[in-house]
Amino acid sequence: MVLVWFGKLNNELGIKYTVVSVPLPLYPYCSRPCGHGMQTRLVTCHRVNTFHWVDPVPTQITGCSSKQKLSNIRTCNLSSCEEEVRWAAGPWSECTWKRCGRKGRQKRPVFCQDKEGNKVRKKLCKEKLAKSVKPKRQRKCYKKQCGYHSCLDIQQRAGSRADGEYQMVVGGKNVSIYCHIMNTSWPREYLTLPMGEEQNYSEVYGMRLTSPDSCPNNGSRENSLCVKDDTPRAGMTVWEKINLNITALTVNSYDYTFSRQLHGEVVPYGEAGDCYSTANCPQGKFSINLMGTGLSVAKYSGWVGVGHKPSIWLQRIQENEIIYGKCGGYCGTCQPEDKNGLKLEVLPY
């Protein structure tokens, strides 16, 4: 489990500094067991949405204001190295909660040890050392949202083992998620697409121009000027549900569990391509339609061209709930630019 502590919000970008430390402490152990030492921590920049959900995947540090950046180093002062005994602390436990909607607590063992690092009676440290140098034994940790947080959480807390739609907290908001293979120990989360297969498809077009340096009919398909392409990637896939990482809000475009093949080879969700033309004349198509899901494609998500002479045309509709794309080249394809997968975000209403 990774804990984050928040800095000041940059309202324009929806980005703030957070401090991420692994394992759990705000600062890890002091660099020295006694005397004056240093503590360091990793400071990263994360997006934060309307519901105060923090994207666990760091974004570029340039997205956060350098004036608001949190310190990543500080001094630590422990008991003198001349002392016969000193306080020491073990690792923090995981965060636990008495109820949802409240902050939790963490605990750690605190013990007394001699110069050689052997445990001794706590009474010796209490008698010989100032109270201010004793490490804290417990602290508050982050607030736990009410609601279910995964299909496994539903299975374990509600006792449900039936596949189907369930409400759970995704990105800080209650969203309907389809739980698959609930009768196993590793149920999986899918987002049902209410607009169906007609509005959720991926295609690699299977024709190429006889004169590939042209773009006839203003870019519309003209099969009379084409020959069948021999690329092994040509095909068309349609989608009923998509596999969603509900922690990072990324789509696994290569999960075909709830897809259907219309012809040819499988084409990942949100990808398209062709071997049609070198003249910026893409014919491969994809459609993403998330209307009715409560999510949209993240505003900062983009696509990149791959292959020879790649070209991309994108149309974003309804605040990115709908993305139409045409991609191609000679041969060229397009795919989401985020290496972790197509990124989604919850709608703010």
C-alpha positions in Angstrom: 0.0 0.0 0.0 1.3 3.4 -0.9 0.3 6.5 1.0 0.2 10.0 -0.4 0.2 13.3 1.4 -1.0 16.3 -0.5 0.5 19.7 -1.3 -1.3 22.7 -2.6 -3.6 22.3 -5.6 -2.9 24.0 -8.9 -6.6 24.7 -9.9 -5.9 25.4 -13.5 -4.2 22.1 -14.3 -6.0 19.9 -11.8 -2.5 18.9 -10.6 -0.9 19.0 -7.2 2.3 17.8 -5.6 2.0 14.7 -3.5 4.6 12.9 -1.5 4.9 9.2 -2.2 7.0 7.1 0.1 7.4 3.3 0.1 7.0 1.8 2.6 4.4 3.9 4.5 6.2 6.5 6.6 5.9 10.2 5.7 9.7 10.2 5.9 11.6 6.9 6.1 14.3 6.1 8.7 17.0 8.6 9.7 20.3 8.1 7.9 22.0 7.6 11.3 20.8 5.6 14.3 21.9 8.4 16.6 22.9 12.0 16.6 22.2 14.2 13.5 21.2 12.6 10.3 19.1 13.2 7.1 15.8 11.9 5.9 14.8 11.9 2.2 11.6 11.1 0.4 10.4 10.9 -3.2 8.3 13.9 -4.3 6.2 13.3 -7.4 3.5 15.3 -9.3 0.0 13.7 -9.6 -3.3 14.8 -11.1 -6.3 15.3 -8.7 -9.9 15.3 -9.9 -13.1 17.0 -8.7 -13.7 14.2 -6.2 -10.2 14.6 -4.7 -9.1 11.3 -6.2 -5.4 11.2 -6.7 -4.2 9.5 -9.9 -1.6 6.9 -8.6 0.5 7.3 -11.8 2.8 10.3 -11.6 2.7 13.0 -14.3 5.5 15.1 -15.6 6.9 17.3 -12.8 6.6 20.3 -15.1 2.8 20.1 -14.6 3.1 21.3 -11.0 4.2 24.7 -9.8 7.8 24.7 -8.7 6.9 27.3 -6.0 4.6 24.8 -4.3 7.0 21.9 -4.5 7.3 20.1 -1.2 10.8 19.4 0.3 12.3 16.0 -0.3 14.9 16.2 2.5 15.1 17.2 6.1 17.4 16.8 9.1 16.6 14.4 11.9 17.9 14.7 15.4 18.0 11.6 17.6 19.5 10.9 21.0 23.2 11.6 21.3 25.6 8.8 20.1 27.3 9.2 23.5 24.2 7.8 25.3 24.4 4.2 26.5 20.9 3.5 25.2 18.6 5.0 22.5 15.1 4.7 21.2 14.4 2.7 18.0 11.3 2.1 15.9 10.1 -0.6 13.6 8.1 -0.3 10.4 4.6 1.2 10.3 1.7 -1.2 10.0 -0.9 -0.9 7.2 -3.6 1.7 7.7 -6.7 0.4 9.5 -10.1 2.0 10.0 -12.9 1.6 12.5 -15.3 2.9 9.9 -15.3 4.3 6.4 -15.4 8.1 5.9 -12.9 8.5 8.7 -9.1 8.7 8.8 -7.4 5.5 9.9 -4.5 4.7 12.2 -1.1 3.1 11.9 1.0 1.7 14.6 4.7 0.6 14.9 6.8 -1.0 17.6 9.0 1.4 19.6 11.8 -0.2 21.7 14.9 0.7 23.6 18.3 -0.6 22.6 21.9 -0.3 23.6 24.9 0.9 21.5 25.3 -2.5 19.9 21.6 -2.5 18.8 20.5 -5.1 21.4 17.0 -4.6 22.9 17.0 -3.6 26.5 14.2 -2.6 29.0 12.2 0.5 28.0 12.6 1.8 31.5 16.3 2.5 30.8 15.5 4.9 27.9 12.7 6.6 29.9 15.2 7.3 32.7 18.2 8.4 30.7 16.6 10.2 27.6 14.5 13.2 27.1 10.8 12.6 26.2 11.2 14.6 23.0 13.5 12.0 21.4 11.0 9.1 21.8 9.5 8.2 18.4 5.7 8.2 18.0 4.1 4.8 18.3 0.9 5.6 16.3 -0.3 8.2 13.8 -3.3 9.0 11.6 -3.4 7.9 8.0 -5.6 8.6 5.0 -9.4 8.6 5.0 -11.1 5.6 3.6 -14.0 6.3 1.2 -17.3 4.5 1.9 -18.4 1.9 -0.7 -16.8 -1.1 -2.5 -13.5 -0.6 -4.2 -13.1 -3.7 -6.4 -14.9 -6.9 -7.4 -12.7 -8.8 -4.9 -13.9 -6.3 -2.2 -17.5 -7.0 -3.1 -16.9 -10.8 -3.1 -15.2 -10.7 0.3 -17.4 -8.1 2.1 -20.8 -8.8 0.5 -20.3 -12.5 -0.1 -21.5 -12.2 -3.7 -20.0 -14.7 -6.2 -22.3 -13.9 -9.2 -21.1 -12.1 -12.3 -22.9 -8.9 -13.0 -23.1 -5.1 -12.6 -22.1 -3.6 -9.2 -21.7 -0.1 -7.9 -18.2 0.7 -6.7 -16.1 3.7 -6.0 -14.0 4.5 -9.1 -11.9 7.7 -9.2 -13.8 9.0 -6.1 -17.3 8.5 -7.6 -19.8 5.6 -7.6 -19.7 3.9 -11.0 -21.4 0.7 -12.4 -18.7 -1.9 -13.0 -19.3 -5.4 -14.4 -17.6 -8.1 -12.3 -16.4 -11.1 -14.3 -15.4 -14.6 -13.0 -16.7 -13.8 -9.5 -16.6 -17.5 -8.7 -12.8 -17.4 -8.6 -10.2 -15.8 -6.4 -9.3 -13.2 -9.0 -12.5 -11.5 -10.3 -11.9 -8.9 -12.9 -13.5 -5.5 -13.6 -15.1 -4.5 -16.9 -16.8 -1.3 -18.1 -20.0 -2.0 -19.9 -20.5 0.2 -23.0 -24.2 1.2 -23.2 -23.7 2.5 -26.8 -22.8 -1.0 -27.9 -20.7 -2.5 -30.7 -21.9 0.0 -33.3 -20.1 2.8 -31.5 -17.1 0.9 -30.1 -15.0 -0.7 -32.8 -11.4 -0.9 -34.1 -10.4 -1.5 -37.7 -7.2 -2.0 -39.7 -8.4 -1.4 -43.3 -7.6 -4.1 -45.8 -7.2 -2.2 -49.1 -4.4 -0.1 -50.6 -4.4 2.3 -53.5 -2.8 1.3 -56.8 -1.2 4.8 -56.7 -0.2 5.1 -53.1 1.1 8.7 -53.4 -2.4 10.0 -54.0 -5.6 10.7 -51.9 -8.6 10.5 -54.2 -12.1 11.7 -53.4 -10.9 14.0 -50.6 -9.9 11.1 -48.5 -13.1 9.0 -48.8 -12.7 5.3 -49.5 -12.5 4.5 -53.2 -12.3 0.7 -53.7 -12.3 0.9 -57.5 -8.8 2.4 -57.3 -7.6 -0.2 -54.8 -6.2 -3.6 -54.6 -6.6 -6.0 -51.6 -3.8 -5.5 -49.1 -1.8 -8.5 -48.0 -1.0 -7.1 -44.5 -1.7 -9.8 -41.8 -3.1 -7.1 -39.4 -6.3 -6.3 -41.4 -9.5 -6.9 -39.5 -12.3 -5.3 -37.5 -13.2 -5.9 -33.8 -16.3 -4.6 -32.0 -16.7 -4.2 -28.2 -19.4 -4.8 -25.6 -17.3 -4.3 -22.5 -13.7 -3.2 -21.9 -11.3 -4.3 -19.2 -10.6 -1.4 -16.8 -7.9 -1.0 -14.2 -10.0 0.7 -11.6 -7.0 1.8 -9.6 -5.3 3.8 -12.4 -8.3 4.2 -14.7 -6.5 2.7 -17.7 -8.1 0.4 -20.3 -6.4 -2.8 -21.2 -6.9 -2.5 -25.0 -5.7 -6.1 -25.5 -8.4 -7.8 -23.4 -10.8 -9.4 -25.9 -13.1 -11.2 -23.4 -16.2 -9.1 -24.4 -15.3 -8.3 -28.0 -16.4 -9.9 -31.3 -14.5 -10.3 -34.5 -16.3 -9.2 -37.6 -13.5 -10.2 -40.0 -9.8 -10.7 -40.2 -7.4 -10.2 -37.2 -8.2 -8.7 -33.8 -7.5 -5.0 -33.5 -6.9 -3.5 -30.0 -9.5 -1.1 -28.5 -8.7 2.5 -29.6 -6.4 1.5 -32.4 -6.7 1.6 -36.2 -4.5 1.6 -39.3 -4.0 0.7 -43.0 -1.6 0.4 -45.8 -3.7 2.7 -48.0 -1.6 5.7 -49.0 1.6 7.8 -48.3 -0.3 11.1 -48.8 -1.9 11.7 -45.4 -5.1 9.8 -46.3 -6.0 7.5 -43.4 -8.8 4.9 -43.9 -8.5 2.7 -40.8 -11.1 3.7 -38.2 -11.8 3.4 -34.5 -14.7 4.6 -32.4 -14.8 5.0 -28.6 -18.2 5.9 -27.1 -18.4 6.0 -23.3 -21.7 7.7 -23.0 -23.8 6.3 -20.1 -20.7 5.0 -18.3 -20.0 8.0 -16.1 -16.5 8.2 -17.6 -14.7 9.8 -20.5 -11.4 9.6 -22.2 -8.9 11.8 -20.2 -8.5 15.3 -21.7 -4.8 14.9 -21.8 -4.8 11.5 -23.6 -3.5 11.5 -27.1 -2.6 9.1 -29.9 0.7 8.4 -31.6 1.4 7.2 -35.1 3.4 4.0 -35.7 5.0 2.7 -38.9 5.8 4.2 -42.2 4.2 7.6 -43.1 1.7 7.3 -40.3 -1.2 9.8 -40.3 -3.9 10.5 -37.6 -7.2 12.3 -37.6 -9.1 12.6 -34.3 -12.5 14.1 -33.4 -13.4 14.6 -29.8 -17.1 15.0 -28.9 -19.2 15.5 -25.8 -16.3 16.4 -23.5 -14.3 13.4 -24.7 -17.0 10.8 -24.0 -16.8 10.1 -27.8 -13.6 9.8 -29.8 -13.6 9.1 -33.5 -10.3 8.3 -35.2 -9.0 7.6 -38.6 -5.4 6.3 -38.8 -3.2 4.9 -41.5 0.0 5.2 -43.5 2.0 2.9 -45.8 1.8 0.9 -43.6 0.8 2.9 -40.5 -1.3 2.5 -37.4 -2.1 4.7 -34.3 -2.4 3.8 -30.6 -2.9 5.6 -27.3 0.3 7.4 -26.4 0.3 6.5 -22.7 2.4 3.4 -22.4 0.2 2.2 -19.5 -2.9 2.1 -21.7 -5.8 4.4 -22.7 -6.5 6.7 -19.8 -10.0 7.5 -18.6 -11.4 10.0 -16.1 -14.7 10.2 -14.2 -17.1 12.8 -15.3 -17.5 15.7 -12.7 -21.3 15.3 -12.6 
